Amino acid sequence: MRSDNDPRIEQTILQALKDLRFGSVEIIVHDSKVVQIERREKVRVELEPSRRASLAG
């Protein structure tokens, strides 16, 4: 992956950020060039209030 103002790099980063609610996007750079883009997404699971109370008690 090159970064000499390559519009594909910018598009790939924007795509990685799109619809990301919880997580991170990591951009790896070597010799001033983007070489890797990683997306980590966390999925939050909400318990129902009645189930949360039974687990706490």
Contacts in CASP RR format, 6 or more apart in sequence:
PFRMAT RR
TARGET T0000
AUTHOR 0000-0000-0000
METHOD contacts of the structure
MODEL  1
MRSDNDPRIEQTILQALKDLRFGSVEIIVHDSKVVQIERREKVRVELEPS
RRASLAG
1 8 0 8 1.000
1 9 0 8 1.000
1 12 0 8 1.000
1 33 0 8 1.000
1 34 0 8 1.000
1 35 0 8 1.000
1 36 0 8 1.000
1 37 0 8 1.000
2 9 0 8 1.000
2 33 0 8 1.000
2 34 0 8 1.000
3 9 0 8 1.000
3 29 0 8 1.000
3 32 0 8 1.000
3 33 0 8 1.000
3 34 0 8 1.000
4 33 0 8 1.000
9 34 0 8 1.000
9 37 0 8 1.000
12 37 0 8 1.000
13 25 0 8 1.000
13 27 0 8 1.000
13 37 0 8 1.000
16 25 0 8 1.000
16 37 0 8 1.000
16 39 0 8 1.000
17 25 0 8 1.000
20 39 0 8 1.000
20 41 0 8 1.000
21 41 0 8 1.000
21 44 0 8 1.000
22 41 0 8 1.000
22 42 0 8 1.000
22 43 0 8 1.000
22 44 0 8 1.000
23 40 0 8 1.000
23 41 0 8 1.000
23 42 0 8 1.000
24 39 0 8 1.000
24 40 0 8 1.000
25 37 0 8 1.000
25 38 0 8 1.000
25 39 0 8 1.000
25 40 0 8 1.000
26 37 0 8 1.000
26 38 0 8 1.000
26 39 0 8 1.000
26 40 0 8 1.000
27 34 0 8 1.000
27 36 0 8 1.000
27 37 0 8 1.000
28 34 0 8 1.000
28 35 0 8 1.000
28 36 0 8 1.000
28 37 0 8 1.000
28 38 0 8 1.000
29 35 0 8 1.000
47 55 0 8 1.000
END
